[in-house]
Amino acid sequence: MKILTIGNSFSESIWAYLPQVAASAGKSVELGRASFGGCELQRHWAYICAEENDINCRIYANGSRRLRDILSDTPWDVVTIQQASRESWRQESYEPYAGKIIDYIREYAPQAEILVQQTWAYRADSPLLLPGNEWGINQKQMHQALTKNYRALAKRYGLRLILTGNAVQTARQQEPQPFRNYDPELLQTLRWPDLPPQASDVVGQCCWVKDRDSGELKISRDLTHLNCRGKYLQACVWLLTLFDCKREDITFVPEELSDLDAAFLLSVADQAVQKG
């Protein structure tokens, strides 16, 4: 199956494990990307318009190709789209850009099925989701809002959803010992190699990095992207959505995960897909 993602970093993470997960189930995928970090639907459409208005303009594929050529030169089976995570909960951010992009895909890759990946809510310790934050929402509210928006988008254009966001939230709910938030002041008291609590979530990763200016070590917190557990969960959701196979068909387990944890995540992926 040839799959092209028109997305951002939340679609780039499928490259980590989807090929191996697919191979273990006797399937094969060829992945293509037309993505930019943090790229919203509005920006994708702006890039498309720029390319269409100037025959010499090349923005996609590191500035070497137009999106229309990427779409038409390969017989893609599937093309996916999604909103940027920070805009996903805002209803007004989707249109008219989503509809225009969908029409564009249908023009230049008419044989492809267009699917929408539902992205996910940030980890609970994200400053954007803490009490008094500028967004005024918590993790649960972010998930509820983006879920409503993605479902409305899929229904509007008759598209299927890849329910990664639901799988992420289900994993959080079913963890034997769920992630517990911590006082942000804790970060000021930690010294290398200690890190804030981060177990039992499929999103987020903390590590120590050297500050380029001072040369001192500081804690870097990625509270939005999938970690290795989340990437495996995402790959399983994609495979079970795109192919006619069962969870028992998937036998690949990444070296970073225990067999028991992988089985838990695969079960969660299957639940998300089955519930639809």
N, C-alpha and C positions, 0 to 999 in steps of 0.2 A: 504494500500500500504506500503510495506516494503522498506525503503530508506536507503542506506548506503552512507555516504560521505567520500571520500578519499581526504582530503583537509587540511584546516588550519583554522585560526580564522574567515576568511571570509565565511566559511561554518558553523562554530559553531553557528553563529547568527541566523540560522533558528530555533534553539531550542526555542527561545524566544516566538514566536507567531504562528509558522506553525501548531502545533497540534490544537490550539484553532480556527484558521482561517479555518482549514479543517473541524473541528467538526461543525462549524456554517453553513457550506455548505453541511452538511450531508455526509462528507467523513471522513475516518480514516487513520492516518499515524502511522507507527512504525519507529522510527528513530534509526539509528546506526551510530557510528562515528569511523573513522580510520584516525584521524587528529592530527597534531602537530602545535603549533603556528608558523607562518611564514614558513611553510614547502613548499619548492619548489618541482616541479616535479622531478628534479634531485635528491633531498634528499629522496623523497619517493622511487624512484627506487633503490637508494643506500641501504635503509632499507630492501627492498624486496630481493635484492641480498645477503645481510648479512644473512637474515633468510634462504634463500635457500642454502647458502654455509655451514651453521652450523645447524644441526638438533635441537640443543638445544637452538638456538638463538630465543628470543622472544622480539620484539620491540613494537608491537602494543598493544592496550588495556592496557596501563600502564605497558608494559613489561611482560604481561601474556599470549599473544597469537600471533600467526603468522598471517599475512594478508591472506595467502591462506586458513587458517581455518576460519577466520572471513567471507571470501567470500563464502566458501563451506558449512558451517554449518547452514546457514540460507538461505531460498529461497528468496533472495532479488528480488524485482521487478525492482528496479532502483538503479544504482550505479553512483555517480557523481564524477567528477574530476575537477580540476581547477589549475591554476598556482598561485604561491604566488604573492601578489599584487606588491611588489617592482620589480619583474621580468616580470610582465604581459605585459609591453610595449616593452620588448626586444624580438624581433623575434627569435634570436638565442638561447633563453633559453628553448624553448619548446621541441625540438627534440635532440636526439632520445628518450628521456625519456617518452614523452607522448605516443608514439606508443608502447613502451615496456610495459607500465602500462596497456594500453588498451588491448593488447594481453593477459596479465596476468589475467585481469578481465574476459575476454572471456573464458579463460581456466578453471577458478575455479568458475565462476558464469555465465555459458553460457545462462541461462534463463533470465538474467537481461538486461534491456535496459541501456546503458551507455549514460549519458548526461553530458554536459560540462557547468558548471556555468561560465558565463562571469562576472568577478569581475569589480570593479569600480575605477574611478580616485579619488585621494585624494581631500580633501577640499582645496579651493584656498589659504588658509593661511598656508598650509604646507610649511615648509622651503625648501623642495625638489622641490617645484614648483614655488618658488618666482624668480624674475629676478636675474640672476647671480648665480643660483643654480648649484650644481654639475651635475644634470641630463641634464640641458639645455633645459627643456621643461616646458610648463605650463599645467594647468588642461585640457584644450581642447585638446592639443596635446597628453597628456597621454591617454585620452579617445579614441581618434582616433587611436592611435597605438595599444592599447590593443584590441580594437574592431576588427581591421584588423587581428590581430594574432589569436583571438578566432574564428573568422569566417573561417579563413584558416584551423585551426585545425579541426573544426567540419566538414568542407567540405572534408578534406583529408580522414577522417575515417567514413563519412556518419552518423554523430551523430547530435542530436538535441542540441540546445543551451537553457539554462535558462538565459534570458537576463536581469539579475539584473543590470548590468552596464548601459545598455541603459535606464532602468527605473530611475536610480539615476540621470543620466544626463538630462533626460526629466523633472524630478521633478525640477531640478535646473533652467531649462529654463522656466518653466511654473509657478514658484512661483510668487504670486501677488507682493511681495516685496522681490526680490532675495537677497541672502547673499552678503554683501559688504565686501571686504577685508579691512584691517586696517593696519596702520603703525606698524610694529613690535616693535617700540620704546614704543608704548602704554603699553606694558607689564611691563615696568620698572616703570610706574607711578601708576599702580593699587594697591590698598590696599584692604584687606579683608573687605566685601564680594564681591567687584566689580569684574567683569569678562569681557574679551573682547567680542565684538559682536559675536553671534553664531546662531542667529535666521535664519530660512528659508534655512536650508540645512538638508539633511537626513544623512549626514556624520559628525561625530565629536562631541566632548563633552569636555567642560572645567570645571575644578573644583579645589578647593583648597585642598592641601594635606600637611601633615607634613613631613618635611625633616628628615630622620632617623638620620642623623649625627648632624645637627645643632639644630633640634627640632623646627625650624621656619616653618611657613606656606609658601607655594609657589604654583603658578598656574601650574597645570598639564594639558596639552593639548593633547587629542587624536584626531588627524586630519585625521585618516585613516579608522577607523571602523564605522559601522552604529550606529546611536543613536536609540532611541525608534521609531522615525518616520521611519527611514531607515529599521529597523528590520521588521516593519509592512509592508512596501513596498515590501521588499524581500519575506516575507511569502506569500503575495498576488501573486507576480510574479510566485513563485514556484507552488502554488496551481493551478493557471490558466494554467500553462504549463503542469503540470502532470496529471490533471484531466479534464474530459469533463464537465466543468461547466462554468457558466457565472458570471460576477462580481456581478450581482444582487443576486446571491446565497450566497455571503459572507456577513454575518451580524455581525460578531464579531468586536468590537471596543475596543482596550485596554483602561484601565483606564487612562493612561498617555496622551491620545489623545482626542481631541474634535471630535464630530461626523462630523463636517464640514471638519476638516483636514483629518480625516480618509477617507471620501468620495473622497477628492482630491487625496490622495495617491492611493486609489483603482482605480480611473480613470486613473492615470498615469501607474499603473501596467498593466491595461487592454490595454492601448495604446501600451506599449512596447511589449506585447505578440502578439497583433494583427498585428503590423507592421512587426514582425519577423526579 
